[in-house]
Every structure is written in structure tokens, then in C-alpha cells.
């Protein structure tokens, strides 16, 4: 089973700042990684798939990069609605499909 | 627009069974693989199971294999999750979700989600 490790667990930033979230895989997963955003009481929302492609309707301030074992989600300038929990998920070697433990982006 | 509505959650005693349903509308349900994903209170996401568009292929997380059964009725646009031998570790919000479809390709990511249904296993 591929383990995804996200860091940091919590990121405290102010609106307008740049957010950089990390996801590391326990073995190479090529570019088979997605990022999701989840707000309290809501279902997750797909942001990025295959490491760097924005899903339909996702603003350009969200970008993804990486391949192999190290991946990054960048939010170029945080909007108030971006404070949430972010999860990565791999599809390289499944079942099972696996998620990272999440990074909470909170208002500083 | 795509709509997924889960139902069937509730409080159940350990060792008992429960069946969840997910009613789909707004898309070609019978051509999409479908997933169940769960989230324990205050915890992260855990993939539970997937079923192919025609119901012929099914895969499960190790934590539920042998206890849970995923199925679908394409004539009713409905996805199911039969959960047997429930334990307290199964307490979670259960989401149904579609596979991801973009660029003429299907991928095992989760594109559309329901609002979730809470299952609480407690004596």
C-alpha cells in the first residue's frame, strides 16, 4: 500500500499570502496524484488531478507540481474562502486508493 | 447538474448490519465507475470500495473486505453499500463519489461527491 505523508499538518497564513503544501509518497507514483479541498461540514472538492492539471472550474491561483515521490500544491494568493483542509490522493498502485492525512490552512 | 444523495445512515449496534444508498441524477450513471469514501469524525478520508460501470468489477479496502459489499442498480440510478459485522471503527460519514472524467479519460479520482450520510456504531 502506498502511504502519502502531507506536511505541514497546519499552515497559518494571512489572506494574500502564498501557501505551499507538500505531499510525499512512500514509493514513486509517477504523476498519479490529486489534490482536494474540504471545508467544515462539506464534501471534498477535486482541485488538481494528475499532479498539475486543474479540474474544471478551479481558479488559476491553485497550481500543482511534482512527480515521482514529491508533490506540491501552491495557492498563489490566499483568498478568504481558501482556508480549509487539503488532501492528496494517489491512483498509481491500487487498490487501495489512498489519501494523505491532510494539511489544514488556517487564518493567522 | 450532477447530484448524489446518500441515505440509510444512522445509529447501529456493534455486530449489526446497515445498507447505504446513493441516488444519482444529472449524468449517465450507468457509464461511470462509482466509489464509497468515508471519514471518521475529525479524521481524514479513507477510500472504501469501487464498482465498475456495469457492476462486474469490485474492489475493497482491506479494512472492510469480507464485511462490506458494494453494488449498483443502473435501472434505478442507485449505488449501494451493504455493511455487515459493523464495529465502532466503522463510525464515519460515508460519501458516494463518481470517478473522474475529463479529457476523454476516466481516472480513479473522485470528481462529484454526495453530501454524505453519518453511520454511528455504538451500543
Interface residues (C-beta under 8 A of the other chain):
Chain A: X1 X34 X36 X38 X43 X44 X45 X46 X49 X50 X53 X55 X56 X87 X89 X91 X94 X95 X96 X97 X98 X99 X100 X101 X102
Chain B: X35 X44 X45 X46 X47 X50 X59 X60 X61 X62 X95 X97 X100 X102 X107 X108 X109 X110 X111 X113 X114 X115 X116
